[in-house]
Amino acid sequence: MPVDEERTVIPDVPRGPLCDYRSKAQFNWKDFRLVLEDKELVKIKYDIWRRLEREPLFAPVTSTLSVDQQKERAARQVNRIADLELAPPEIYSKPYKYRVRYLMSINEALHAVCPSLSVKIALGVGLFTNSLLAMGTDRHQEIYNQAWNREIITCLAITEVSHGSNTKRCRTTATYDPATQEFIIHTPDFEAAKCWVGNLGKTASMALLFAILYTADGENHGLQGFLVPIRDPKTLLPYPGVTVGDIGEKIGLNGIDNGFVMFNHYRIPRENLLNRTGDVTPEGVYESTFSEPGKILGAVLESFSAGRLGIMQESSNTLSHAAVIAVRYAALRKQFGTDRNGPEQSIIEYQLHQWRIFPYLAAACVLKVSVFAMTEIYLETVQKSQAESNGFELLTQIVSEIHALVSSSKPLVTWTARDAIQESREACGGHGYLRAANLGELRNNHDPSCTYEGDNNVLGQQASNWLIRQWKNAKVESPVGTASFITRRDAILSGDYDALLRTGVPLESTEFVSQCYEWLMCWLLKQSVAQMEEASKAGVDTFTARNNCQVYRARDLSRAYAEYYALESFRSRCARGDVSADLKPVLFRVYLIYGMWCLDRHMTTFYAGSFAKGSAFADAVRGTLLRMCGELKDSAVAIADALAPPDWVLNSVIAKSDGRLYENIQSVFMTNPGALERASWWKDVIPSKLKAKL
């Protein structure tokens, strides 16, 4: 249990109207926060926020800037972050896991303040240098140092106009010329132009570019990475042979200068090939450490798992912010009451409102914990691989499972955040539509998370493919343990809801939720494999058979797998010895709300597979969900406090921690630039008939 000294890491909240609900919680909200997040990481975030609050460049803007102003502001912020040196120098000499965790926490804090800023840094520093480490060798160290020290602005160029998810079919070419020992980078047509490249539109001077490598004999050696200079770093003017530009205004994240680039027989030195997995000799002979091109691509693209984890960390925070806004507003907003002429009651008291927003509050808690656990697995694996002489091989032993876990969880977290923002906006009514409520900014800036670093639906297919392989294999290969339930599939599928109750498993228990999920995944796996095998017998090719089992089968399987992992991670965290007795009841309610809410989403499948008959199962799940929501009501504001960043970071006029809802709205109305002034264009809008009378 946290002591007072540990709690001081988290600032107090001010006294005000929200204290009516805060006083009803039977636990300390700071202790709850320290279950969801590691104390040291919480301290890092608050330290960052305190420092940035003093910086005028990071003050919240009150009106929408032009696109160019947003790009300039984000670029200036990147430079200022470099000057501030938020990470102390000694961090870089720490072990890999500690160092990366620290830097990830800084990125989370930055994202909460300005998503465009954090994405620019994540792309230009984090993802670029991670990819360079994964793919490059000592000969690329100078570029690595320059990028890490932010002496140059960098980007990662993969996606093309006509190809995104199917990276193997990218068409930018890199042809080796042994006469000059150079690669000739060429874009055959506009469809092969690299596009949506963050930092490229206006600022990047160096790209880590993926292109198809051809040797002089015309042989295709697959997709490879190259360091390609784009602009003069001192003038930011493009080099001859490079056509580069900005793709224009987007729905959100306009601080990021997404760009496109085309190359016209543009030459780069042979040494600019990232040669960890394969190289070309000066004479033009391709040499690879892998015998199969597919393995080269897998090794190259594996470094992106870290990027997807970063997106999940950011998205779980976005989800938290949306839930905080909805809950605080619901506690303060009063409408109707039992007596028509009597006092009105807070809308948080209504069951329908609880059902709308409390599952997202619970999801914010569960997914924050599960993303942390997933990141631990990833970082520990990478650190262990670096410590072993056969590190690269060791990493690949469990990379498939980590990839499946990340590929299923990234869609779950980002979709849940997307839905939470929209439900919260609607739950806050008209006031939620104010720009100053910040839900619109959250929505627009979060939206691309569902498609970049892997389109969610495509990623889900990769996860279900791995699970199907485990189902069909003679031995389940799940070193992390996320698919070990498959070894018990016969016993799992022989049961149903009635049998589960007969074993004495309580309805309101983690065991009940877990066993329901194991049945669900086993049934979906069995049905998916059966459907594919039936199609194969009918002469359907494997590609089509796999694609035709996605809807109502593999797609649901991938989501269920991610939900199962999230719930198991949360259960494990709550079972640790540092969780005090007064926290356990509310944590259990959070678990049940999220668990029952998710099971309800799969209700049709439980009945289609005959796990349940009649209304008993549905009534039990939904009844438990509603009852737990009712029991969570008195704790909801305290949980929101545990999830909330400082007010200036949350930046929502309807969800300030002081609870002075209407005073804060009044301030925004009255101080809005031009709010009380006659419009400068007033003469132009006077009705013409009135003008004639004047």
Secondary structure, 3 states (H helix, E strand, C coil): CCCHHHHCCCCCCCCCCCHHHHCCCCCCHHHHHHHHCCHHHHHHHHHHHHHHHCCHHHCCCCCCCCHHHHHHHHHHHHHHHHHHCCCCHHHHHCCHHHHHHHHHHHHHHHHHHCHHHHHHHHHHHHHHHHHHHHHCCHHHHHHHHHHHCCCCCEEEECCECCECCCHHHCCCEEEEECCCCEEEEECCCHHHCEEEECCCCCCCCEEEEEEEEECCCCCEEEEEEEEEECECCCCCCECCCEEEEECCCCCCCCCCCCEEEEECCEEEEHHHECCCCEEECCCCCEEECCCCHHHHHHHHHCCHHHHHHHHHHHHHHHHHHHHHHHHHHHHHCECCCCCCCCCCCEHHHCHHHHHHHHHHHHHHHHHHHHHHHHHHHHHHHHHHHHHCCCHHHHHHHHHHHHHHHHHHHHHHHHHHHHHHHHHHHHHCHHHHHCHHHCHHHHHHHHHHHHCCCCCHHHHHHHHHHHHHHHHHCCCCCCCCCCCHHHHHHHHHHCCCHHHHHHCCCCCCCHHHHHHHHHHHHHHHHHHHHHHHHHHHHCCCCHHHHHHCCHHHHHHHHHHHHHHHHHHHHHHHHHCCCCCCCCCHHHHHHHHHHHHHHHHHHCHHHHHHCCCCCCCHHHHHHHHHHHHHHHHHHHHHHHHHHHHCCCHHHHCCCCCCCCCCHHHHHHHHHHHCCCCCCCCCCHHHHCCHHHHHHC
